[in-house]
Amino acid sequence: MVRDFSRQAPRGGSASVSLARRLHIDLPLLLLLLTMAGIGLFVLYSASGQSIETVKRQATFFSIAFVAMFIVAQFKQETLMRLALPAWIFGVILLVLVEFIGVGAKGAQRWLDLPGLPQFQPSEVMKLALPIALGTWLQNRHLPPSWKDLFVAAGIILVPMLLIASQPDLGTSILIAASGFIVLLVAGLSWRFVFSCIGLLMAAGPLFWIFVLHDYQKTRILTLLDPEADRYGAGWNIIQSKIAIGSGGIDGKGYLEGTQSHLSFLPESHTDFIIAVLAEEWGLYGVLGLLTLYLLVIARGLWIGLHAQETFGRMVAASVTLTFFVYVFVNMGMVSGILPVVGVPLPLISQGGTSLVTLLAGFGLLMSISSERKRLWY
Amino acid sequence: MANTKIKDIEQELRIYRSRVFVAALFVLFLTGILVVRYAYLQIDRYSEYRTEAEQNRIVTEPVAPSRGLVATRDGTLIAKSRPSYLVSIIPEQVDDLEETLDELSQLFEVTEQQRARFLRRTQQSRRPHSPVNLRYELTEEEVAKVVVQQHRLVGVEVSAQSVRYYPYGELFAHTLGYVGRINESELQNLDSERYAGTSAIGKTGIEKTWEEVLMGFPGQRQVEVNARGRALRTLNTEQPTTGGELILTLDMKVQETAAAALEGRRGSAVAIDVNSGEVLALVSTPTFDPNLFVTGISHANYRALIEDLDSPMFNRAIQARYPPGSTVKPEIGLAALHYNIIDPNTTINDPGYFTLPNDEHRYRDWKREGHGSMNFYQAMAQSCDTYYYELAHEMGIDRYSEFLAHFGFGERTGIDLPQERSGILPSREWKRNARNRAWYPGDTINAGIGQGFFLATPIQLAHATSIVATRGYRYRPHLVREIHGSENRIIEPELIEYFEVDDNDWEVLHQSMKDVVHNIRGTAHLLSRNSVYEMAGKSGTAQVVGIAQGEKYDADALSERLRDHALFVSFAPYDNPQIAVAVIVENGEGGSTVAGPIAKQIMDAWLLDESGQLKQEYRNDGS
């Protein structure tokens, strides 16, 4: 590996900055994440019907998740690359296990209940293992990738994706695929190939509809198009969340004043639909404020990617960051009625345990990458 | 690796930067879509969604008004409210209705009828999450049982409701009537907004006629509800307007006296204040307990009432039509005086019967051997039929009908009770219309003694007698004197007509009616015994079945129900008339012996003070 020592000039940063550097902490990112965690707890208090218990539990998850982030940040990229293949294989094994001994509800097996461990979704493991494996694979390849490299990469993406899709958990499988696809995109996959793939997918849409989608998934898409068709059934969630958002107006109804969530008209108000609570109580200003914070996080993530020293770091940073945005977009899109309802939480705001740990562990990867960045500009 | 090209770091970085740049643009583009979407929902469609959110959470519930109280003229409450516990179920909150019903049946009795009615109601259209009533009138003990099990019985509610109560029960059943639960057909004709929170409506009697006043107006309560329809807090309450309170014209003492006097009989008594038309007592026996109907009468009780041969639900005072018999002789006699058919002192001989010229048929006098020579006073006092056959014959049916119409016969009096019947005043026109037959001379003769086609209700007889008493003032009989509440109103007497007849004729008539009681030969002479005031009256009997010519009347041979009806009409005091009374005792036989004493007791109840003297205000100090 080549290091440009001339660019490693000592910096005149403050003591705290150098301490952060020594602890492999990216200070701007950490401050943004802490701010959002605070906002998340604040909104959750309202969304959970002022349950201090829920907030405490979520705060505990945040602590665990931040610790996980800190631990992951300590890994050297070399170590991560060495762990990549075993992690991916381990993830696939878990996903295969889910097929046989998984537990779940409503006809979907998504959870694994292994002795001595809390219940968890193996797909969470894959959310991190996949970009790492892909980044590792491309680390020593010539980029843009050759057809042969792409073929291997496709395998790395498709195996876990199909396993998750068969649980069935279409939402997660698409998000997992997206995180892999993003890697290929920033690796230089030709636009012609990208658009051919998109065109092919659109052409295959009807077949997809007929042979792949389950009835409940079709219902969700139909509901998106016409929620009033079943106002008190399938359409209820989306109608009520739109009422919550819309009735918030520009200024919002005020903290703890949201009627839609507090009177239980809004379902899942503290998990997937929490943005509706924020929109109802804080109005458009709240929504814009939150989006600004998300954009800042994304900007910092991309900045870390741009400054990464290795291909691996660049790939993983871009994947983690942009996947993070995909979560935000899908969640806010589905709650506001422009995307079908899939079970995607709003990152850092929705209540959740394991997904939060995965998310912040992902930011740990970013910090790990950030700590080994090269200085392009002074 | 051998088959891999050497990495070109600069090229890779160039591609990476351009791709990240494109990705960043794409991120901004998608964020823009989100911003536009949220701005569209929160700005463009704000007012629409704001309204929907409000409609979600605020439910306007009606608050039922309390029904107006009813009191007699002396201030005794005869219709009020009492609390009643009921069990209702919110079907939306119950998984298995049948199972819950079975469970509740363990706690208190639920009849098949109640169960079926409940299940039927859950099928009818109603507001979602509104309770459906299962059983009323739970005892305290039953309430306790349900409350103890409440935690297991999700969706089951016990609530207290204010229901109508008639403390005097049977006494006012035929005047007050009763309220009952609104049925499907009533529901369709009601102002649904006004009755939204109310389950009872006046079914008969004053409760029905005065429904508009008694009902009151509902208030509103705006309640914040959650998604499951549970009321969380009251935002706003608009109080209901209590129904108007009615002060009736009925007098407790007079009513009780009349009811006690008729106890155990089939019959009716009506007493009217002659100077206003105010009804002082209106009794029909046998009667029933109106409280049975308030929260729904059971099949068994209802069947018992319907199948009773004595028809306790039948309001004889306004619905039963009897031949008035001799009780209309005063009006017929007055007509004869008015048309100068007779001079009061001229006598007519009564051989015991009357025959029309060229006709063999004998119209019999009740006294078979005849009364002999009778003048107007004697004929009235002794109720000579032959004298009245003669008068009717001379008068002719047209003058007869026209004159008697002024006393309200043949039409409803217009009392404020539902289902009053009009009776029949015989006339040529009536017979042509109703029977499609020509009028025969014999019909006129029968009409002369209030028989034949003539039918009148007890209220009509009391009404006619009050017109006689006041010498022509015809006031509409009515039951409500005052209304209190949001509107305070005194019901003024309504003079329908003043019927002008020469005062000398009235004087003669009154004198003759006084003789009925106070002349030693009067049919009701026994009533004058121990009377502290003078009165005027007329007795009557009405045949239930026609007695064939020459057949001897034998009371014993006829079953009790075929005996003659006993009638009596009267007014008093004679020189300052205050009260007019009509009494009918079905199959009572003796007009003056059975019905007369009842009329006398009723008049005493109104006219006498506690020491048994004529009340000061009814004494005629002028003369």
Interface residues (C-beta under 8 A of the other chain):
Chain A: N140 R141 H142 L143 P144 S146 I182 L185 V186 A187 G188 Q240 K242 I243 A244 I245 G246 S247 G248 G249 I250 T259 Q260 L263 S264 F265 A279 G283 L284 V287 L288 L291 Y294 L295 I298 A299 L302 G305 L306 T311 R314 A318 L322 F325 F329 M332 G333 S336 G337 I338
Chain B: M1 T4 K5 I6 K7 D8 Q11 E12 I15 Y16 R17 R19 V20 A23 A24 V27 L28 L30 T31 I33 L34 V35 R37 Y38 A39 L41 Q42 I43 R45 Y46 E48 Y49 R50 E52 A53 E54 N56 R57 E224 V225 N226 A227 R228 L232
